[in-house]
Amino acid sequence: MVGSDETRLVVLRGNSASGKSSVAAGLRERFGQGLALVGQDNLRRVVLREHDRPGAANIGLIDLTARYALDAGFHVVVEGILYADRYGDMLARLRADHRGPTHGYYLDVPFAETLARHATKPIADDVSETQLRDWYRPRDLLPDGVETVIGVGSALEETVGRIMLDTGLAHLPARDR
């Protein structure tokens, strides 16, 4: 078992440029200290500098990092594309092992909007439309209905507010500053 009855685990998934990192940052800003962000891009691309593939080392590192933070008393947001076929088993084990409430969200953004949002990102010149199209998986949901789907019509602040309320984070105190 991992974490405590009080710790919250939030899993944010979706395609590239769906808003996952922005939502995670909004949750952290709104909650304050005591909320750990476990970002797939950071662990995979920065820490390990590896490609996303089945069985890659980042899958275990995401799991280990989330578990460590939960055991240390942090609420945890795991965010990334986190393809269901590659990360689903790890996320299911993490969900099953977590003692506290776990909430999953899938940010569902159509490909055309993904392209428009991607054009505003710093990596826009490094990642082509063809690459984005290859990465894009429509509604790549985890099995058993464990995710709430949030559509493109939900603005950033609305999405952050909804998740804060759904998870109970809105009513919990941040750690001492």
C-alpha positions as CSV (number, residue, x, y, z in Angstrom):
1,M,0.0,0.0,0.0
2,V,1.1,3.5,-0.7
3,G,0.3,7.0,0.7
4,S,-2.4,7.5,3.3
5,D,-6.1,7.9,3.6
6,E,-5.5,11.6,3.3
7,T,-3.3,11.8,0.3
8,R,-4.8,12.5,-3.1
9,L,-3.6,11.0,-6.4
10,V,-4.6,12.7,-9.6
11,V,-3.8,11.3,-13.0
12,L,-4.0,13.7,-16.0
13,R,-3.8,12.2,-19.4
14,G,-4.4,13.3,-23.0
15,N,-2.7,13.9,-26.3
16,S,0.1,16.4,-26.9
17,A,-1.0,20.0,-26.4
18,S,-4.2,19.0,-24.7
19,G,-3.4,21.2,-21.7
20,K,-2.2,18.6,-19.2
21,S,0.9,20.6,-18.0
22,S,-1.1,23.8,-17.8
23,V,-3.8,22.1,-15.7
24,A,-1.1,20.5,-13.5
25,A,0.6,23.8,-12.9
26,G,-2.8,25.4,-12.2
27,L,-3.5,22.8,-9.5
28,R,-0.1,23.3,-8.0
29,E,-0.5,27.1,-8.0
30,R,-4.0,26.9,-6.5
31,F,-3.2,24.3,-3.9
32,G,0.3,25.5,-2.8
33,Q,3.0,23.5,-1.1
34,G,2.4,19.8,-0.5
35,L,1.4,18.9,-4.0
36,A,4.0,17.0,-6.1
37,L,4.0,17.1,-9.9
38,V,5.2,14.0,-11.5
39,G,5.5,14.9,-15.2
40,Q,6.1,12.2,-17.8
41,D,7.9,14.7,-20.1
42,N,10.3,15.7,-17.4
43,L,11.2,12.2,-16.2
44,R,11.3,10.7,-19.7
45,R,12.9,13.5,-21.8
46,V,14.9,15.4,-19.2
47,V,15.9,13.0,-16.5
48,L,16.3,9.8,-18.6
49,R,16.5,11.3,-22.1
50,E,14.7,8.3,-23.6
51,H,12.1,7.7,-26.3
52,D,8.6,6.7,-25.4
53,R,8.3,3.0,-26.1
54,P,6.7,0.0,-24.4
55,G,8.7,-1.1,-21.4
56,A,10.8,2.0,-21.2
57,A,12.5,2.9,-17.9
58,N,10.4,6.1,-17.4
59,I,7.3,4.0,-16.7
60,G,8.9,2.6,-13.6
61,L,10.4,5.9,-12.6
62,I,7.0,7.6,-12.8
63,D,5.6,4.9,-10.6
64,L,8.4,5.0,-8.1
65,T,8.4,8.8,-7.9
66,A,4.6,9.0,-7.4
67,R,4.8,6.3,-4.7
68,Y,7.7,8.0,-2.9
69,A,5.9,11.4,-2.9
70,L,2.6,9.8,-1.7
71,D,4.5,8.0,1.1
72,A,6.1,11.3,2.1
73,G,2.6,12.7,2.6
74,F,2.4,14.7,-0.6
75,H,-0.7,14.8,-2.8
76,V,0.5,13.8,-6.3
77,V,-0.5,14.8,-9.8
78,V,0.9,12.4,-12.5
79,E,0.6,14.0,-15.9
80,G,1.5,13.1,-19.4
81,I,0.3,11.5,-22.6
82,L,0.7,8.2,-20.8
83,Y,-0.6,5.9,-23.6
84,A,-3.1,3.4,-22.2
85,D,-1.3,0.4,-23.7
86,R,2.1,1.4,-22.3
87,Y,1.3,3.0,-19.0
88,G,-2.1,1.5,-18.2
89,D,-0.8,-1.5,-16.1
90,M,1.5,0.8,-14.0
91,L,-1.3,3.3,-13.5
92,A,-3.8,0.5,-12.5
93,R,-1.3,-0.9,-9.9
94,L,-0.7,2.6,-8.5
95,R,-4.4,3.3,-8.3
96,A,-5.0,-0.1,-6.6
97,D,-2.1,0.4,-4.1
98,H,-3.0,4.0,-3.1
99,R,-4.8,4.2,0.2
100,G,-6.4,7.6,-0.4
101,P,-8.7,8.9,-3.1
102,T,-7.5,8.6,-6.7
103,H,-9.0,10.5,-9.6
104,G,-8.3,10.2,-13.3
105,Y,-8.9,12.8,-16.0
106,Y,-8.5,12.5,-19.7
107,L,-8.3,15.9,-21.6
108,D,-10.0,15.2,-24.9
109,V,-8.9,17.7,-27.5
110,P,-9.5,17.2,-31.3
111,F,-6.4,17.0,-33.5
112,A,-7.1,20.4,-35.2
113,E,-7.0,22.1,-31.8
114,T,-3.9,20.1,-30.8
115,L,-2.2,21.5,-33.9
116,A,-3.2,25.1,-33.1
117,R,-2.1,24.8,-29.5
118,H,1.2,23.1,-30.5
119,A,2.0,26.1,-32.7
120,T,2.3,28.3,-29.6
121,K,4.7,26.0,-27.7
122,P,8.5,26.5,-27.5
123,I,9.0,23.1,-29.2
124,A,6.8,23.9,-32.2
125,D,9.8,24.2,-34.5
126,D,11.2,20.9,-33.3
127,V,8.1,18.7,-33.7
128,S,6.3,18.5,-37.1
129,E,2.6,18.1,-37.9
130,T,3.5,14.6,-39.1
131,Q,5.0,13.7,-35.8
132,L,2.0,15.1,-33.9
133,R,-0.3,13.1,-36.1
134,D,1.7,9.9,-35.4
135,W,1.5,10.5,-31.7
136,Y,-2.2,11.4,-31.7
137,R,-4.6,8.8,-30.3
138,P,-8.2,9.8,-30.1
139,R,-9.9,9.0,-26.8
140,D,-7.1,6.7,-25.6
141,L,-9.0,6.0,-22.4
142,L,-8.0,3.6,-19.6
143,P,-10.3,0.6,-19.2
144,D,-13.1,0.4,-16.6
145,G,-14.2,4.0,-16.8
146,V,-11.6,5.2,-14.3
147,E,-11.2,8.6,-16.0
148,T,-13.5,11.6,-16.3
149,V,-13.3,13.0,-19.8
150,I,-12.9,16.8,-20.0
151,G,-13.6,18.2,-23.4
152,V,-12.0,21.1,-25.3
153,G,-14.9,23.4,-24.2
154,S,-13.6,23.5,-20.6
155,A,-11.4,26.5,-20.1
156,L,-8.2,26.1,-18.1
157,E,-9.5,27.8,-14.9
158,E,-12.8,25.9,-15.1
159,T,-10.9,22.6,-15.5
160,V,-8.5,23.4,-12.6
161,G,-11.5,24.4,-10.4
162,R,-13.4,21.3,-11.2
163,I,-10.5,19.0,-10.4
164,M,-9.8,20.9,-7.1
165,L,-13.5,20.3,-6.1
166,D,-13.7,16.7,-7.4
167,T,-10.6,15.6,-5.6
168,G,-11.2,17.5,-2.4
169,L,-8.0,19.4,-2.8
170,A,-10.0,22.7,-2.6
171,H,-10.9,21.9,1.0
172,L,-7.5,20.7,2.2
173,P,-4.8,22.9,3.8
174,A,-1.5,23.4,2.0
175,R,1.7,22.5,3.9
176,D,3.3,25.3,6.0
177,R,5.1,27.7,3.8
